Amino acid sequence: MLLGDREREKIHSIDEALLRIVEGDYGICEECDEDIPLGRLKAMPFTRHCVKCKSDLEKASGANQEVEEERAYREIPLGAEDEE
């Protein structure tokens, strides 16, 4: 099931890349509007971000996930003996 989801996501990304080719936006980073280096496009033809922007997005995503996890732990009710 998980493999199927990954493959579906990859196909969706490829379809989006093909649409960007038609629209003339292929190879341009969606964050900084700079050209994505050819080597990155060869390695991952459906990428939407340059390496720097992708790294920044992943760092921000990781930080957001940590905050969400911390918030979830704070919302766990304490036992009666812990509330005093």
ABEGO torsion letter per residue (X at the ends): XAAAAAAAAAAAAAAAAAAAAAAGABGBBAAAGBBBBAAAAAABAABABBAAAAAAAAAAAAAAAAAAAAAAAAABBBBAAAAX
